[in-house]
């Protein structure tokens, strides 16, 4: 428990392949060689390792990194495994913390043989999860309080879903699209009536939405994609009329290579492809005029923080944004340096020790 009353996720949450991590299976070979050299030379220097990255960010992956240290630090001794966690003194920031460039986020002090093989693992976890958290927070800030739904599952390998979902959650996403992404806090995936279901009902969006609502309206918010026929205004009205109060919102997802039918008469007066402000305004006006002002509009398809900020500055009537592949772009690289050995300063030139009073001891 921290001074803020938070609790870190239990180590077992992450279902780590402990034996392989201990053996160095996922580690850069040179870290395994380092451990082997020290072990063979009977050298057990007590080092202080500090971890940082070069940019401003929202920290993610810390609880997962601590689980790796807790479960996988140690040494192979006499055919068995000698646990190393008790030897380590660890101080860390928290998932969701805003961090400054070069700020120390984690320190590990102890016999280097106990954790040299884990550097690749905790740095990789921090880098990946911080990328997601940072991108998601930027989108949330751009949306000025409007809900953000996290939709990148289809753009990446399934094995990253659980941790990425947690990183999005701690950064402020109101929902994720798979149960795996929501599993670490006991949530469930959310979604919309998809194009596949509409196609399965012969391209009839209304029929697909009705069947979906019959099954799930009591359990989830019913949000319907309305671009299957590239006529979002007409389809939005038809779905609103058919579903009535069961409809939470319509989702505009027109491809960036397409122009919605409602905009054809205005071609040449603005860039018309994809989900553009003019399309959102037309859908909002049509819904309001039809008495469906309570139906929300969710915009998706190529949205990132910059594009959302443009929509918000122009007061485009979007109620929520779905963001996908753009959240996987960017850089977030952490580095770890030994800065003290057996109590003496010993660091690569330019990488001196940078104490941080924000760090909290991890028991």
C-alpha positions in Angstrom: 0.0 0.0 0.0 1.4 3.4 -0.9 0.9 6.8 0.8 -1.9 7.4 -1.8 -3.8 4.4 -0.6 -3.3 2.4 -3.9 -2.4 -1.2 -4.1 -0.2 -2.7 -6.8 -1.6 -5.6 -8.9 -0.6 -9.0 -7.4 2.3 -10.7 -9.2 0.1 -13.7 -10.1 -2.2 -11.4 -12.2 0.4 -11.5 -15.0 0.7 -15.2 -15.4 4.3 -15.0 -16.2 6.3 -17.9 -17.7 8.5 -17.8 -14.6 10.8 -20.7 -15.3 11.7 -19.4 -18.8 12.2 -15.9 -17.5 14.5 -17.2 -14.7 16.5 -19.1 -17.3 17.0 -16.1 -19.5 14.9 -17.4 -22.4 13.4 -14.0 -23.2 16.5 -12.0 -22.3 19.2 -10.4 -24.5 22.0 -12.9 -24.5 24.6 -10.4 -23.2 22.7 -10.1 -20.0 22.7 -13.9 -19.5 26.5 -13.8 -20.3 26.9 -11.1 -17.7 25.2 -13.2 -15.1 27.3 -16.3 -16.1 30.6 -14.4 -15.9 29.9 -13.0 -12.5 28.7 -16.4 -11.2 31.7 -18.2 -12.6 34.1 -15.7 -11.1 32.3 -15.8 -7.7 31.6 -12.1 -8.0 28.4 -10.8 -6.4 28.7 -7.0 -6.6 25.9 -5.0 -4.9 24.8 -2.6 -7.5 22.2 0.2 -7.8 20.4 0.2 -11.1 18.3 3.2 -12.1 15.7 3.1 -14.9 14.5 6.1 -16.9 13.3 7.2 -20.3 14.1 10.3 -22.4 10.6 11.8 -22.9 7.6 13.1 -21.0 5.2 10.2 -20.6 2.4 8.5 -18.6 4.0 5.5 -16.9 2.7 2.1 -17.6 3.9 -1.5 -16.9 5.4 -0.8 -13.5 3.3 -3.4 -11.6 4.1 -6.0 -14.3 7.8 -5.1 -14.1 7.8 -5.5 -10.3 6.1 -8.9 -10.7 9.0 -10.0 -13.0 11.5 -8.9 -10.3 9.5 -10.5 -7.5 9.1 -13.9 -9.1 12.1 -14.2 -11.4 15.0 -12.6 -9.5 17.5 -15.1 -8.0 20.1 -17.7 -8.9 20.4 -21.3 -9.8 22.2 -23.0 -6.9 22.9 -26.7 -6.5 20.3 -27.7 -9.0 17.6 -25.6 -7.5 16.5 -21.9 -7.5 17.5 -19.5 -4.7 15.0 -16.7 -4.6 16.5 -13.2 -5.0 13.6 -10.9 -4.2 14.5 -10.8 -0.5 17.9 -9.5 -1.3 16.6 -6.6 -3.4 15.7 -3.1 -2.3 13.3 -1.7 -4.9 11.8 1.8 -5.2 9.3 2.6 -7.9 6.7 5.0 -9.2 3.2 3.9 -10.0 1.3 3.0 -13.1 -0.5 6.1 -14.3 2.1 8.6 -13.0 3.1 11.4 -15.2 6.9 11.4 -15.7 9.4 13.9 -16.9 12.2 13.4 -19.3 15.1 11.5 -17.7 13.2 11.1 -14.5 14.1 7.9 -12.6 11.1 5.6 -12.4 12.6 2.6 -10.8 15.7 1.7 -8.8 16.9 -1.8 -8.0 19.6 -2.4 -5.5 21.1 -5.8 -4.7 23.5 -8.6 -5.8 23.7 -8.1 -9.5 23.7 -11.8 -10.2 20.1 -11.9 -8.9 18.6 -9.7 -11.5 21.1 -9.0 -14.4 19.1 -11.4 -16.6 15.8 -9.5 -16.1 16.8 -6.1 -17.7 15.4 -6.9 -21.1 12.1 -8.0 -19.6 11.3 -5.1 -17.3 12.5 -2.5 -19.8 10.4 -4.0 -22.6 7.3 -4.1 -20.4 7.8 -0.5 -19.3 8.4 0.6 -22.9 5.3 -1.1 -24.4 2.8 -0.2 -21.7 4.1 3.4 -21.3 3.6 3.9 -25.1 -0.1 2.9 -24.7 -0.7 4.9 -21.6 1.0 8.0 -23.0 -0.9 7.9 -26.3 -4.2 7.2 -24.6 -3.7 10.1 -22.1 -2.9 12.5 -25.0 -6.2 11.4 -26.7 -8.2 11.9 -23.6 -6.8 15.4 -23.0 -7.5 16.3 -26.6 -11.1 15.0 -26.2 -11.7 17.5 -23.3 -13.5 15.0 -21.1 -15.4 13.1 -23.7 -15.2 9.3 -23.4 -12.5 7.4 -25.2 -13.0 3.7 -26.2 -9.8 1.7 -26.8 -10.1 -0.3 -30.1 -6.6 -1.4 -31.2 -7.0 -5.2 -30.5 -7.2 -6.0 -34.2 -4.0 -4.1 -35.0 -1.6 -6.1 -32.9 -0.8 -9.6 -31.6 -3.3 -11.1 -29.2 -0.7 -11.8 -26.5 -0.3 -8.0 -25.8 -4.0 -7.4 -25.1 -4.1 -7.9 -21.4 -1.3 -5.6 -20.4 -2.2 -3.0 -23.1 -5.8 -3.0 -21.9 -4.6 -2.3 -18.3 -2.3 0.5 -19.6 -5.3 2.1 -21.4 -7.5 1.7 -18.3 -5.0 3.4 -15.9 -4.6 6.2 -18.5 -8.4 6.9 -18.5 -10.1 4.9 -21.2 -13.8 4.3 -20.4 -13.8 0.9 -22.2 -11.8 -1.7 -24.1 -13.0 -4.0 -26.8 -12.0 -7.5 -25.5 -12.4 -9.4 -22.3 -8.7 -10.0 -22.2 -8.0 -6.3 -22.2 -10.4 -5.8 -19.3 -9.4 -8.8 -17.3 -6.9 -7.3 -14.8 -9.6 -5.1 -13.3 -12.4 -7.6 -13.7 -14.1 -5.8 -16.5 -15.6 -6.9 -19.8 -15.0 -6.0 -23.4 -17.5 -3.6 -25.0 -18.2 -3.0 -28.7 -20.6 -2.1 -31.4 -22.9 -3.8 -33.9 -20.1 -4.7 -36.4 -20.0 -4.8 -40.1 -19.7 -8.6 -40.1 -23.0 -9.0 -38.3 -24.6 -6.5 -40.7 -23.3 -8.5 -43.7 -24.5 -11.7 -42.1 -28.0 -10.2 -42.3 -27.7 -9.4 -45.9 -26.4 -5.9 -45.4 -29.5 -4.9 -43.4 -28.2 -2.7 -40.6 -31.6 -2.3 -39.0 -32.2 -6.0 -38.9 -28.8 -6.8 -37.5 -29.2 -4.0 -34.9 -32.6 -5.3 -33.8 -31.2 -8.9 -33.4 -28.3 -7.5 -31.5 -30.5 -5.4 -29.2 -32.8 -8.4 -28.5 -29.8 -10.3 -27.1 -27.7 -7.7 -25.4 -29.6 -4.5 -24.8 -30.0 -5.3 -21.1 -26.2 -6.0 -20.6 -24.3 -3.5 -22.9 -24.7 -0.1 -24.5 -26.0 -0.7 -28.0 -23.9 1.2 -30.4 -24.4 0.6 -34.1 -22.1 1.2 -37.0 -24.0 3.1 -39.7 -21.7 3.3 -42.6 -22.3 -0.2 -44.2 -24.2 1.4 -47.1 -22.2 4.6 -47.0 -25.3 6.5 -46.1 -24.8 7.4 -42.5 -27.6 9.9 -42.1 -30.3 7.7 -43.5 -29.0 4.6 -41.7 -28.7 6.5 -38.4 -32.4 7.6 -38.6 -33.6 4.1 -39.5 -31.7 2.5 -36.6 -32.9 5.1 -34.2 -36.5 4.6 -35.3 -36.3 0.8 -35.0 -34.5 0.5 -31.7 -36.0 3.4 -29.8 -34.7 3.8 -26.2 -32.5 0.6 -26.6 -30.1 2.6 -28.9 -27.3 4.3 -27.0 -25.4 5.6 -30.0 -24.4 5.4 -33.6 -20.9 5.0 -34.7 -19.5 6.9 -37.7 -16.6 5.0 -39.3 -16.5 6.0 -42.9 -13.3 4.9 -44.6 -10.7 7.6 -45.3 -11.0 6.7 -49.0 -14.8 7.1 -49.1 -17.3 10.0 -49.2 -20.5 9.5 -47.4 -23.6 9.7 -49.7 -25.0 12.7 -47.7 -22.0 14.8 -48.7 -22.1 14.1 -52.5 -24.0 17.4 -53.3 -21.3 19.4 -51.6 -18.3 17.8 -53.2 -15.6 20.3 -54.1 -16.2 22.7 -51.2 -14.1 20.8 -48.5 -12.1 17.6 -48.1 -15.0 15.1 -47.9 -13.4 11.7 -47.3 -13.8 9.7 -44.0 -15.5 10.9 -40.9 -15.4 14.7 -41.4 -17.0 17.4 -39.3 -19.6 18.1 -42.0 -20.8 14.5 -41.8 -21.1 14.6 -38.0 -23.1 17.8 -38.2 -25.5 16.2 -40.8 -26.1 13.1 -38.6 -26.6 15.2 -35.5 -29.1 17.5 -37.2 -31.0 14.6 -38.7 -31.2 12.8 -35.3 -32.3 15.9 -33.5 -34.9 16.8 -36.1 -36.2 13.2 -35.9 -36.7 13.5 -32.1 -33.6 11.4 -31.3 -31.4 14.0 -29.6 -30.6 11.5 -26.8 -28.8 9.2 -29.3 -25.0 9.7 -29.0 -22.5 9.9 -31.9 -19.3 8.0 -31.6 -16.6 8.9 -34.2 -13.9 6.5 -35.2 -11.5 5.8 -38.0 -8.0 7.3 -38.0 -8.5 9.4 -35.0 -5.5 10.5 -32.9 -4.9 13.3 -30.4 -4.3 15.9 -33.1 -7.4 15.1 -35.1 -9.6 14.9 -32.0 -8.2 18.3 -30.9 -9.3 19.7 -34.3 -12.8 18.4 -33.9 -13.0 19.8 -30.4 -11.8 23.2 -31.4 -14.4 23.3 -34.1 -17.1 22.2 -31.7 -18.0 19.1 -33.8 -20.9 17.4 -32.0 -19.2 14.1 -31.2 -20.1 12.4 -27.9 -17.3 9.8 -27.8 -14.3 8.7 -29.8 -13.1 5.2 -30.7 -9.4 5.1 -31.2 -7.5 2.2 -32.6 -4.2 1.7 -34.5 -3.0 5.3 -33.8 -2.5 4.4 -30.1 0.2 1.9 -31.1 2.5 4.5 -32.8 5.4 6.4 -31.3 8.4 5.8 -29.2 8.8 4.9 -25.5 12.2 3.5 -24.8 13.5 2.9 -21.3 17.1 2.5 -20.3 18.7 1.0 -17.2 22.1 2.0 -15.9 24.2 0.7 -13.0 25.2 3.9 -11.2 26.6 2.5 -7.9 28.7 -0.6 -7.2 29.3 -1.8 -3.6 28.3 1.7 -2.4 30.7 3.6 -4.7 29.6 5.7 -7.6 30.2 3.8 -10.8 28.3 4.9 -13.9 28.7 5.3 -17.6 29.8 8.9 -18.5 26.7 11.1 -18.7 24.6 8.6 -16.8 25.1 9.8 -13.2 22.7 8.8 -10.4 19.5 10.9 -10.4 17.7 10.4 -7.1 13.9 10.9 -7.1 12.0 11.5 -3.9 8.8 10.4 -5.7 9.9 6.8 -5.7 8.2 4.5 -3.2 9.7 1.5 -1.6 8.3 -1.8 -2.8 7.9 -4.5 -0.2 
